[in-house]
């Protein structure tokens, strides 16, 4: 998984895999979800990220299992 923030466009990109994107869905006017050919989420793009999220703080936790 890769998370990138682009301050020049205030865009947050979260990539879950490098699979080929075959479909993009607008969740709202600022959030896009992209899917592979099996319907799995490949990435999420959040435009105007400072208004939608707290991009100044990022926490990642991996559950033991």
TORPA-648954 format. One line per field, with one value per residue: residue number from 1; residue in one letter; chain; x negated, y negated, z of N, C-alpha, C in turn. Coordinates in Angstrom, 3 decimals. Each point is the difference from the previous one (the first is absolute). Layout:
! TORPA-648954
i	[NUM ...]
aa	[a ...]
ch	[A ...]
n.c1	[X ...]
n.c2	[Y ...]
n.c3	[Z ...]
ca.c1	[X ...]
ca.c2	[Y ...]
ca.c3	[Z ...]
c.c1	[X ...]
c.c2	[Y ...]
c.c3	[Z ...]
//
This chain:
! TORPA-648954
i	[1 2 3 4 5 6 7 8 9 10 11 12 13 14 15 16 17 18 19 20 21 22 23 24 25 26 27 28 29 30 31 32 33 34 35 36 37 38 39 40 41 42 43 44 45 46 47 48 49 50 51 52 53 54 55 56 57 58 59 60 61 62 63 64 65]
aa	[x x x x x x x x x x x x x x x x x x x x x x x x x x x x x x x x x x x x x x x x x x x x x x x x x x x x x x x x x x x x x x x x x]
ch	[A A A A A A A A A A A A A A A A A A A A A A A A A A A A A A A A A A A A A A A A A A A A A A A A A A A A A A A A A A A A A A A A A]
n.c1	[-0.843 0.404 -0.436 0.561 -0.596 0.780 -0.862 -0.612 0.598 -0.581 -0.738 0.798 -1.020 0.906 -1.149 0.918 -0.065 -0.773 1.148 0.372 0.202 1.206 0.178 0.567 0.231 0.867 -0.612 -0.659 0.187 -0.462 0.732 -1.075 0.667 -1.128 0.508 -0.444 -0.374 -0.391 0.069 -1.303 -0.037 -0.382 0.818 -0.292 0.656 -0.594 0.848 -0.655 -1.107 -0.467 0.976 -0.474 -1.287 -0.665 -0.433 0.056 0.922 -0.929 0.856 -0.906 0.938 -0.854 1.185 -0.368 -0.418]
n.c2	[1.172 -0.987 -0.984 -0.832 -1.103 -0.657 -0.762 0.092 1.200 0.116 0.977 0.892 0.807 0.963 0.642 0.910 -0.134 0.733 0.572 0.484 -1.286 0.528 -0.525 -1.182 -0.128 -0.969 -0.088 -1.103 -1.299 0.489 1.102 0.604 1.096 0.683 0.811 1.229 0.931 0.153 -1.322 0.284 -0.689 -0.807 -1.063 -0.984 -0.903 -0.868 -0.734 -1.169 0.715 -1.225 -0.127 1.101 -0.234 0.637 -0.604 -0.760 0.957 0.949 0.970 0.933 0.905 0.961 0.558 0.528 0.996]
n.c3	[0.000 -0.804 0.767 -0.887 0.440 -0.843 0.700 -1.179 0.097 1.202 -0.526 0.569 -0.250 0.152 -0.262 -0.246 -1.328 -0.784 0.360 -1.166 -0.131 0.256 1.212 -0.187 1.302 -0.219 1.180 -0.313 0.032 1.158 -0.032 -0.510 -0.333 -0.100 -0.928 0.348 -0.846 1.264 -0.181 0.106 1.131 -0.976 -0.058 0.832 -0.700 0.822 -0.705 0.080 0.100 0.053 -0.886 -0.592 0.281 0.931 -1.087 1.071 0.196 0.103 0.260 0.128 0.055 0.229 -0.103 1.159 -0.707]
ca.c1	[0.843 -0.743 0.798 -0.711 0.724 -0.517 0.421 0.301 1.397 0.735 0.569 -0.508 0.142 -0.279 -0.064 0.017 -0.697 -0.417 0.865 0.508 1.285 0.975 1.198 -0.105 1.302 0.022 0.762 0.587 -0.733 -1.415 -0.581 0.094 -0.514 -0.346 0.130 -0.575 0.997 0.710 0.788 -0.761 -0.465 -1.401 -0.435 0.958 -0.518 0.775 -0.318 0.243 -0.245 -0.034 1.381 0.633 -0.744 -1.106 -1.177 -1.219 -0.274 0.210 -0.326 0.167 -0.060 0.178 0.503 -0.655 0.980]
ca.c2	[-1.172 -1.252 -1.203 -1.190 -1.266 -0.961 -1.293 -0.978 0.186 0.399 1.307 1.153 1.225 1.218 1.161 1.265 0.991 -0.473 0.657 -0.856 -0.619 0.165 -0.780 -1.086 -0.443 -1.211 0.137 -1.337 -0.850 -0.082 1.304 0.992 1.340 0.710 1.441 0.896 0.783 0.880 -0.841 -0.361 -1.384 -0.197 -1.269 -1.039 -1.349 -0.999 -1.365 -0.951 0.902 -0.714 -0.197 1.303 0.838 -0.642 0.495 -0.280 1.111 1.299 1.111 1.297 1.073 1.340 0.894 1.305 1.036]
ca.c3	[0.000 -0.095 0.227 -0.462 0.051 -0.958 0.537 -1.041 -0.416 1.207 -0.339 0.732 -0.779 0.761 -0.889 0.722 -0.819 -1.319 -0.991 -1.066 0.302 -1.069 0.294 0.970 0.501 0.808 1.237 0.052 -0.938 0.358 0.313 -1.068 0.299 -1.226 0.194 -0.999 -0.738 0.928 0.885 1.202 0.022 -0.349 0.579 0.355 -0.208 0.723 -0.398 1.093 1.130 1.285 0.424 0.167 0.949 0.704 -0.708 0.755 0.905 -0.620 0.874 -0.644 0.990 -0.534 1.060 0.069 -0.307]
c.c1	[-0.891 0.974 -0.851 0.912 -0.697 0.469 0.371 1.442 0.906 0.754 -0.699 0.290 -0.413 0.080 -0.077 -0.711 -0.402 0.810 0.483 1.394 0.929 1.269 -0.306 1.398 -0.191 0.830 0.711 -0.847 -1.496 -0.684 0.286 -0.549 -0.224 -0.093 -0.697 1.113 0.739 0.840 -0.693 -0.520 -1.502 -0.517 1.183 -0.705 0.921 -0.503 0.441 -0.168 -0.007 1.400 0.667 -0.619 -0.983 -1.291 -1.301 -0.366 0.334 -0.455 0.289 -0.152 0.282 0.402 -0.721 1.032 -0.625]
c.c2	[-1.239 -1.157 -1.192 -1.201 -0.973 -1.396 -1.019 0.099 0.367 1.312 1.094 1.241 1.182 1.162 1.267 1.099 -0.645 0.659 -1.032 -0.508 0.162 -0.812 -1.056 -0.436 -1.266 0.279 -1.299 -0.863 -0.085 1.340 0.988 1.332 0.710 1.490 0.782 0.819 1.029 -0.797 -0.384 -1.433 -0.041 -1.279 -0.889 -1.338 -0.978 -1.378 -0.946 0.730 -0.708 -0.261 1.325 0.843 -0.857 0.537 -0.264 1.131 1.314 1.082 1.298 1.074 1.314 0.921 1.325 1.071 1.102]
c.c3	[0.000 0.202 -0.429 0.131 -0.935 0.430 -1.081 -0.507 1.174 -0.241 0.788 -0.823 0.858 -0.974 0.845 -0.768 -1.318 -1.110 -1.015 0.363 -1.200 0.221 1.052 0.386 0.820 1.245 0.320 -0.913 0.272 0.220 -1.135 0.499 -1.322 0.297 -1.101 -0.663 0.852 1.005 1.286 -0.117 -0.284 0.652 0.346 -0.195 0.705 -0.412 1.108 1.341 1.355 0.538 0.356 1.116 0.799 -0.608 0.749 0.947 -0.700 0.966 -0.750 1.063 -0.688 1.131 -0.060 -0.316 -0.667]
//
